[in-house]
Amino acid sequence: MNANVTSIFGATKPVFTSYGSADFDIGVAPLRYVDANNNVQTSTKRVIYRTDNGAELGVHGGRYVPVPPKKMIDASRSIILQSDLDTTGIQETIRTSHNGSRTFVKYDLPNHTYTTPDGDTATLSLLATTSFDGTWAFMLSVAAVQFACTNLQVFTRGEVAVYRSRHTQGLDIGKGSEIIMSSLDIMQNENELWSEYNKTYVTERQAFDIFLHASGAIDTVLKQHIPILNATQVMNDLPRNNRALEYMVRAYNNIYKARMGNTLWAVYNVLTDWSTHADVSDAAKRKGNVASVQHQRQAKVREVAQKCIMPLVA
């Protein structure tokens, strides 16, 4: 899983001591190729690679200035520590994927805790992401971690990124520290939205349609053949196998509907359960890309929530 977790308790300003799977340096070399006449040509582009194992991380133009993951993590830490957030007991989780070309860092801040509509607690979480392969720029975004189920509750309203920088060499740590304080307001607003989710009744049909969109199994014929949400019927009648849809249906019927009723809050928790806890393919595990798959799922939850859940809010 390429995960490193460091817990720091009892310190006003924590001291971070490890970079986990992101503890490697990078090198830059000209990109060369052999032309039709077997002559070696040098491209205007350069390849970014790991110096410890030679793995290619990305190819960029000559003006691109790569920044090692360790430096990006240092920048994330500085932004958070120089803000006015209460960082006592902060927990940092570092994960990488695609041989280190993508880096994910999660910061849980236990002293910023909110009560969810069902009486659980959710802790403010900041997510830092960056990549060498052009997937995304450096970004700090806001989420929450529920205590009981440990679901990562990705936020769904408006702009979730509190700080973004495409030119990673010129990260403005001071500016980022000021901006990141808005995460508290974002968390409060999202918690109010969760209350609306909890008040909003959904039919079995509406819940199932949301799961169809989230799992990628949306299909007119499928919708015609399964008019209601029923675990046994769904498992027997699906015209094609879809592990994500099966996971969501079981979680809804067996866990969240019983606990939270036929509500959007239950549906939303099914989605975050799937993005956080559902198994990934063996291929992704072998390649060490679990973190990237989960990040893609979180983006899907945000997309489906905005398109399918928000319009149903009471």
C-alpha positions as CSV (number, residue, x, y, z in Angstrom):
1,M,0.0,0.0,0.0
2,N,3.0,2.3,0.3
3,A,1.6,4.0,3.4
4,N,3.5,5.7,6.2
5,V,1.6,6.9,9.3
6,T,3.2,9.2,11.8
7,S,1.3,10.2,15.0
8,I,2.4,13.2,17.0
9,F,0.6,13.7,20.3
10,G,1.1,16.3,23.0
11,A,3.1,18.8,21.0
12,T,2.1,22.3,20.2
13,K,4.0,22.2,17.0
14,P,4.7,18.6,15.8
15,V,8.0,17.4,14.5
16,F,7.8,15.2,11.4
17,T,10.5,12.7,11.0
18,S,9.7,10.5,8.0
19,Y,8.8,10.7,4.3
20,G,7.6,7.1,4.1
21,S,7.3,5.8,0.5
22,A,8.1,9.3,-0.8
23,D,11.6,9.2,0.6
24,F,13.6,9.3,-2.6
25,D,15.4,11.8,-4.8
26,I,14.9,12.6,-8.4
27,G,17.1,13.3,-11.4
28,V,16.6,15.0,-14.8
29,A,18.0,13.8,-18.1
30,P,17.6,14.8,-21.8
31,L,15.1,12.6,-23.7
32,R,16.9,10.9,-26.6
33,Y,15.6,8.8,-29.5
34,V,16.8,7.0,-32.6
35,D,15.6,8.4,-35.9
36,A,14.9,6.6,-39.2
37,N,18.6,6.8,-40.1
38,N,19.7,5.3,-36.8
39,N,21.0,8.6,-35.6
40,V,20.6,9.5,-31.9
41,Q,18.6,12.7,-31.6
42,T,18.1,14.8,-28.4
43,S,14.6,16.0,-27.8
44,T,13.6,19.4,-26.4
45,K,11.9,17.4,-23.6
46,R,13.4,15.9,-20.5
47,V,12.7,12.8,-18.5
48,I,12.2,12.9,-14.7
49,Y,13.4,9.8,-12.9
50,R,14.1,8.3,-9.5
51,T,17.8,8.2,-8.6
52,D,17.4,5.2,-6.3
53,N,15.8,2.7,-8.9
54,G,15.8,4.6,-12.2
55,A,12.0,4.5,-12.5
56,E,10.6,7.1,-15.0
57,L,8.2,9.6,-13.3
58,G,7.3,11.9,-16.2
59,V,8.4,13.7,-19.3
60,H,8.2,17.5,-19.6
61,G,9.4,20.5,-21.5
62,G,12.7,22.2,-20.9
63,R,11.2,24.9,-18.7
64,Y,9.6,22.5,-16.3
65,V,11.3,22.6,-12.9
66,P,10.6,19.3,-11.0
67,V,10.3,19.4,-7.3
68,P,11.1,16.2,-5.2
69,P,8.2,14.7,-3.3
70,K,10.1,15.4,0.0
71,K,10.2,19.1,-0.8
72,M,6.5,19.1,-1.6
73,I,5.7,17.3,1.7
74,D,7.9,19.9,3.5
75,A,5.9,22.6,1.8
76,S,2.6,21.0,2.9
77,R,3.8,20.7,6.5
78,S,5.0,24.3,6.5
79,I,1.6,25.6,5.2
80,I,-0.3,23.7,7.8
81,L,2.0,24.5,10.7
82,Q,2.2,28.2,9.9
83,S,-1.6,28.5,9.8
84,D,-3.7,29.1,12.9
85,L,-5.1,25.6,12.8
86,D,-4.8,23.6,16.0
87,T,-2.2,21.0,15.0
88,T,-2.0,19.2,18.4
89,G,-2.1,15.4,17.8
90,I,-1.9,15.8,14.0
91,Q,-1.6,12.6,12.1
92,E,0.2,12.4,8.7
93,T,-0.3,9.6,6.2
94,I,2.0,9.5,3.2
95,R,1.2,7.3,0.2
96,T,2.6,7.1,-3.4
97,S,1.6,5.3,-6.6
98,H,2.8,4.8,-10.2
99,N,6.4,4.2,-9.0
100,G,6.3,7.5,-7.1
101,S,5.1,9.8,-9.8
102,R,2.0,10.6,-7.7
103,T,2.1,11.5,-4.1
104,F,-0.8,11.7,-1.6
105,V,-0.5,13.1,1.9
106,K,-3.4,13.2,4.4
107,Y,-3.4,15.2,7.6
108,D,-6.0,14.5,10.2
109,L,-6.5,17.2,12.9
110,P,-8.2,15.6,15.9
111,N,-8.8,19.0,17.6
112,H,-11.1,20.1,14.8
113,T,-14.0,17.7,15.3
114,Y,-17.7,18.0,14.3
115,T,-20.8,16.0,15.1
116,T,-22.4,14.3,12.1
117,P,-26.2,14.1,11.7
118,D,-26.3,10.5,13.0
119,G,-24.4,11.3,16.2
120,D,-21.0,10.2,15.0
121,T,-18.0,12.5,14.9
122,A,-15.9,13.7,11.9
123,T,-12.4,15.1,12.1
124,L,-11.1,17.8,9.8
125,S,-8.7,16.3,7.2
126,L,-6.5,18.0,4.7
127,L,-5.4,16.2,1.5
128,A,-2.2,17.2,-0.3
129,T,-1.7,15.8,-3.8
130,T,1.0,16.3,-6.4
131,S,2.3,14.5,-9.5
132,F,5.1,14.3,-12.0
133,D,3.1,12.7,-14.8
134,G,0.8,15.7,-15.4
135,T,-2.2,14.2,-13.5
136,W,-2.6,17.2,-11.3
137,A,-0.8,20.2,-9.8
138,F,0.1,20.6,-6.2
139,M,-3.2,21.0,-4.3
140,L,-4.4,21.1,-0.7
141,S,-8.1,20.1,-0.3
142,V,-10.5,19.6,2.5
143,A,-12.2,16.4,3.7
144,A,-13.3,14.7,6.9
145,V,-12.8,11.3,8.5
146,Q,-15.7,9.8,10.4
147,F,-14.7,8.2,13.7
148,A,-16.9,5.1,13.7
149,C,-16.6,3.9,10.1
150,T,-13.3,5.7,9.2
151,N,-14.9,6.7,5.9
152,L,-13.1,9.6,4.2
153,Q,-16.0,12.0,3.7
154,V,-15.0,13.9,0.6
155,F,-16.7,17.3,0.4
156,T,-19.2,17.9,-2.4
157,R,-20.2,21.5,-2.3
158,G,-18.4,24.1,-4.4
159,E,-14.7,24.4,-4.6
160,V,-13.0,21.8,-2.4
161,A,-9.4,23.0,-3.0
162,V,-8.3,25.6,-0.5
163,Y,-4.8,26.0,-2.1
164,R,-3.5,25.1,-5.5
165,S,-0.2,25.9,-7.3
166,R,0.8,24.7,-10.7
167,H,4.3,26.2,-10.5
168,T,5.5,24.0,-7.7
169,Q,8.9,25.6,-7.5
170,G,7.3,28.9,-6.4
171,L,4.9,27.7,-3.7
172,D,3.8,30.6,-1.6
173,I,3.8,29.0,1.9
174,G,2.7,32.2,3.6
175,K,-0.2,32.7,1.3
176,G,-1.2,29.0,1.6
177,S,-1.2,29.2,5.4
178,E,-3.6,32.2,5.3
179,I,-5.9,30.5,2.7
180,I,-6.0,27.2,4.5
181,M,-7.8,28.7,7.5
182,S,-10.9,28.8,5.2
183,S,-11.0,25.0,5.6
184,L,-12.8,25.5,8.9
185,D,-15.6,27.4,7.2
186,I,-15.8,24.8,4.5
187,M,-16.0,22.1,7.1
188,Q,-18.9,23.8,8.9
189,N,-20.8,24.4,5.7
190,E,-20.3,20.8,4.6
191,N,-21.6,19.6,8.0
192,E,-24.7,21.7,7.5
193,L,-25.2,20.1,4.1
194,W,-24.9,16.7,5.7
195,S,-27.8,17.7,8.0
196,E,-29.8,18.4,4.8
197,Y,-28.8,14.9,3.5
198,N,-30.1,13.4,6.7
199,K,-33.5,15.1,6.4
200,T,-34.0,14.1,2.8
201,Y,-35.9,10.9,2.1
202,V,-35.0,8.9,-1.0
203,T,-36.9,6.0,-2.6
204,E,-35.2,2.7,-3.3
205,R,-35.3,3.6,-7.0
206,Q,-33.5,6.9,-6.4
207,A,-30.8,5.3,-4.2
208,F,-30.2,2.6,-6.8
209,D,-29.9,5.1,-9.7
210,I,-27.2,7.0,-7.7
211,F,-25.3,3.7,-7.2
212,L,-25.7,3.0,-10.9
213,H,-24.0,6.3,-11.8
214,A,-21.3,5.9,-9.2
215,S,-20.4,2.4,-10.3
216,G,-20.5,3.2,-14.0
217,A,-23.3,0.6,-14.5
218,I,-25.9,3.1,-15.6
219,D,-28.0,1.3,-18.3
220,T,-31.5,1.9,-19.6
221,V,-32.2,-1.9,-19.9
222,L,-30.9,-2.5,-16.4
223,K,-33.1,0.2,-15.0
224,Q,-36.1,-1.3,-16.7
225,H,-35.5,-4.7,-15.4
226,I,-34.8,-3.8,-11.8
227,P,-37.5,-1.3,-10.7
228,I,-36.6,-1.4,-7.0
229,L,-33.5,-1.9,-4.9
230,N,-33.2,-5.4,-3.6
231,A,-29.9,-7.1,-2.9
232,T,-30.9,-10.6,-4.0
233,Q,-32.7,-9.4,-7.1
234,V,-29.9,-7.2,-8.1
235,M,-27.3,-9.9,-7.7
236,N,-29.4,-12.3,-9.8
237,D,-30.6,-10.0,-12.5
238,L,-27.5,-7.9,-13.3
239,P,-26.8,-8.3,-17.1
240,R,-23.1,-7.8,-16.4
241,N,-20.9,-8.2,-13.4
242,N,-20.1,-4.9,-11.6
243,R,-18.2,-5.3,-8.3
244,A,-18.6,-1.7,-7.4
245,L,-22.4,-1.8,-7.8
246,E,-22.6,-5.0,-5.8
247,Y,-20.5,-3.5,-3.0
248,M,-22.8,-0.4,-2.8
249,V,-26.0,-2.4,-2.8
250,R,-24.9,-4.7,-0.1
251,A,-23.6,-1.8,2.0
252,Y,-26.8,0.1,1.6
253,N,-29.1,-2.8,2.4
254,N,-27.0,-4.4,5.2
255,I,-25.5,-1.4,7.0
256,Y,-26.4,2.2,6.2
257,K,-30.2,2.0,5.4
258,A,-30.7,0.1,8.7
259,R,-28.6,2.7,10.6
260,M,-29.7,5.9,8.9
261,G,-32.9,5.1,7.1
262,N,-33.9,5.8,3.5
263,T,-32.0,9.1,3.4
264,L,-29.4,10.8,1.2
265,W,-27.1,10.7,4.2
266,A,-27.2,6.9,4.0
267,V,-26.6,7.0,0.3
268,Y,-23.7,9.4,0.7
269,N,-22.1,7.2,3.3
270,V,-22.4,4.2,1.0
271,L,-20.4,6.1,-1.6
272,T,-17.7,7.2,0.8
273,D,-17.5,3.7,2.3
274,W,-16.9,2.3,-1.2
275,S,-14.3,4.9,-2.1
276,T,-12.5,4.4,1.2
277,H,-12.8,0.6,1.9
278,A,-13.8,-1.3,-1.2
279,D,-11.1,-3.6,-2.5
280,V,-9.1,-2.7,-5.6
281,S,-7.9,-5.0,-8.4
282,D,-5.0,-7.3,-8.0
283,A,-3.2,-5.5,-10.8
284,A,-3.4,-2.1,-9.0
285,K,-2.1,-3.8,-5.8
286,R,0.8,-5.4,-7.7
287,K,1.8,-2.0,-9.2
288,G,1.4,-0.2,-5.9
289,N,-1.4,2.0,-7.3
290,V,-4.0,1.6,-4.6
291,A,-3.7,5.2,-3.4
292,S,-4.4,6.5,-7.0
293,V,-7.4,4.2,-7.4
294,Q,-8.9,5.5,-4.1
295,H,-8.2,9.1,-5.1
296,Q,-10.0,8.5,-8.4
297,R,-13.0,7.0,-6.5
298,Q,-13.1,10.0,-4.3
299,A,-13.3,12.3,-7.4
300,K,-16.2,10.1,-8.7
301,V,-18.1,10.4,-5.4
302,R,-17.7,14.2,-5.6
303,E,-19.0,14.2,-9.2
304,V,-22.0,11.9,-8.5
305,A,-22.9,13.9,-5.4
306,Q,-23.0,17.1,-7.3
307,K,-24.9,15.6,-10.2
308,C,-27.3,13.2,-8.5
309,I,-27.5,13.9,-4.8
310,M,-27.5,17.7,-4.6
311,P,-30.6,18.0,-6.8
312,L,-32.5,15.9,-4.4
313,V,-31.7,17.9,-1.2
314,A,-34.8,19.0,0.6
